[in-house]
Amino acid sequence: MKKLSLPETVTSPAKSSQFSAECWFDDACILDMDYFVKTLSSIKAKGVRHDLIGSIITHYASKWLPDLSGGDVTQKGQTNYLEESPGSVTASWMKKRFFVETIVGVLPPEKDSIPCNFLLRLLRTANMVGVKPTYIAELERRISCQLDHASLKELMIPSFSHTCGTLLDVELVIRLVKRFVNLDETAKTGASLIKVAKLVDCYLAEAALDSNMSLSELVELAGALPGHARASDDGLYRAIDTYLKAHPATSKEERKSLCRLIDSRKLSQEASLHAAQNERLPVRAVIQVLFSEQNKLSRHIDWSGSFSTGTWSPNPGFEPPARCYSKREMTTQQIEIRRLKEDVFWLQRQFEFMQAQIERLTEKKKGFFKWKKFGMPSLKSVNVIEKIEEVEEEAGLGRETPLMDMKTKLMRGRTDPPKRRKSMS
């Protein structure tokens, strides 16, 4: 590879140490990549810390490919040396591929030696230039180990495959999340799992805007995390609501399958209020949200009442010190309890209204009403009467016939009120 030269820089004496370090990095960028790999191997043999080796690699890669720096190239004054090198577009593409494969090959094996966002940018470039699958798998393995340190901006990698219909590479994120979940318990903590869950919910909200995103991809990515990973389902609800907005042709069964992913007990008060008024959700999902919110408010009122009367204590053997509440505190507490009661009454009315709607719909599906409830002859009796009339018409009998008497008795038995038995007294 042709050696490149950089323009001279002028620095003040106060920045001599920084200038010497930058000169070392710039000299490394001037040299060819084979010499850089040999130099890096000798540095590793000296026992230098892995985080310092990682910073050397990231700085060197950012000099050759400014896209890996993660910032604005024009503001930082960086130059893309691969683009400046003479040759065709195909030659530049091959140089980028060789450069990425070389960088992946010299990465230190330690987990925190390279930042996760840099690895994501490197993976995006690797997918773009068509790096070998072994290097792609190595980058995915490294990223999945520290996925909790990733940012949403870097995770939104576009899809460079012709077979994928979505703008974002959702299948890649599914693989990363599943690999992170399958890590050993020592490699991940509860806090890291919560961070990844928030990251996935934000990613889903952005990916759901794509009209080509399939329902199976959303369900698979949302269900890749265990249930205890989400402390709140507000982010997941926002993602599902965004998907339903962008996909108005979603069927009723598909909406039900999406709503099964949401735990209504983990929704906040604002999300529950929005879900109760959301026309895109199925009726059953809205009723579950209303019922869960009613239970929350009921428990809160019971807890507030028991706390105010002094009958509840988190520790049975602990008695809190007696303190006289001020008039302002008592007024505020009474207003809060009154407001909670009003909310409970409102939720009860909404719940009763939804139940009445469901009963009305079920009655419509039953078909005909039962005539016995209205004092009308049953269908069986009506059929018997029609047969009697047909026989009379064929026989040419008059109105006063035994058949007519039988028909009259049947009609009276259905319409006349029962006669009371006369008293003997």
Salt bridges, closest charged atoms under 4 A:
GLU22 OE1 - HIS59 NE2 3.58
ASP26 OD1 - LYS63 NZ 3.59
ASP51 OD1 - ARG49 NE 3.20
GLU83 OE2 - LYS96 NZ 2.84
GLU138 OE2 - ARG141 NH2 2.80
GLU138 OE2 - ARG142 NE 3.05
GLU140 OE2 - ARG175 NH2 2.88
ASP148 OD2 - HIS149 NE2 3.71
GLU154 OE2 - ARG121 NH1 3.30
GLU154 OE1 - ARG124 NH1 3.68
ASP201 OD1 - ARG230 NE 3.09
GLU220 OE2 - LYS178 NZ 2.73
ASP241 OD2 - LYS245 NZ 3.92
ASP241 OD1 - ARG280 NH2 2.96
ASP263 OD1 - ARG265 NE 3.19
GLU329 OE1 - ARG323 NH1 3.54
GLU336 OE2 - ARG339 NH2 2.57
ASP343 OD2 - ARG339 NH1 3.31
GLU389 OE2 - LYS407 NZ 3.40
